[in-house]
């Protein structure tokens, strides 16, 4: 039996707003998709066109609630105030002998709500409430190691702790 096979599982998490636990209140959270904007480049002398990176698309996600929670809804009702979110979970790694490790996964976000969720009410079923959000800051850390950090207001984009926009900011004068 080979010890080289490792399977990672991430099956649960808790969400915090401004440090307050929402245990049992959030049914699902969609973290932002980091999508690079690509721009076409073609010029005389080139045999074809190519796409080159030209920035990051908007960071957006969604939260699905399990019911009405007035304190959280009041935070999401204000269209001009940011909200600090933290998502914490445990990444389990399995090998042929069983579980090999459990390490923390932490996502930190600064978001702005795009909507106060409308309610889909069904008989004898939990209400369905979805809130869309835009993120201005996003940092993902696994087992204490920074995977990605994006701060749109400060023009920061780090991958594996390396600031890939340092030269860009210096070229712009700060």
Order of alpha helices (4+ residues) and beta strands (2+ residues): beta-beta-beta-beta-beta-beta-beta-alpha-beta-beta-beta-beta-beta-beta-beta-alpha
